[in-house]
């Protein structure tokens, strides 16, 4: 027996799934729809030589069996074409191959039927499945690491702390010479006392303030304000003139000037001239009327 799997079906009904044709039972089956053609595609794990294909159907009138030797279900070739007789209430049992046929995929095409629907109850495959060729992979040799470089998992490498400590102490000694223990302790105590004294002096300086300095600062500020006020009260000649001179009305000054100039005459323009502003001229003496001096005869 060769195992297979349904990879394609033209009709799907959850109550009658396509996988029921390979369970080896007659009471479970796959039901097609109401149109033709209908088809099933069965794939095998690898290339097999099929010596027999038994199929049980109902309401199938004609069908075609095709095979493919490709890895994918493509390039099918026809194996047989068969017509089946209909028997009411009985399954149609038929054998589709009479000799060994190499195949990896089978396609069963139902061209016509005796009713609007048909059913496939069982498909049994007999033959031998060829073992898939082993994949040729290059052999890779694994070389072990040298024993000198390998470290056991249980051993832990510990650094030589004595060497590092001596090196660091030597470098510190070469830079600065440490004082004896007695001197170092006395220096440390003196340093602590000096720090305390400095802190006390800083606090005293912050608290104590010279009252004379505060008074000087305040006096300096008052003097600056007095200087500013004195500068504001300075009287310059211009300010004196402006302050002493009484306010003069502009109309009074213009009238005063007109009185000093004497009577004025208004000269009318000729009609030919374009209108413009009136010209006010001061009146000339009688001897200069019309721009000419008067003769003695005219006086008589």
Secondary structure, DSSP 8 states (H G I E B T S, - for coil): ---EEEEEES---TTS-GGGGGSS-SSS-EE--SSS-EEEEEEEEEEEEEEEEEEEEESEEEEEEEEE-SSSS-S-EEEEEEE----TTS-EEEE--SS-EEEEEEEEEEEEESSS--EEEEEEEEEEE-----------------TTT---SS------HHHHHHHHHHHHHHHS----HHHHHHHHHHHHHHHHHHHHHHHHHHH---HHHHHHHHHHHHHHHHHHHHHHT---HHHHHHHHS----HHHHHHHHHHHH--EEE----TTS------EEE---GGGGGGS---HHHH-
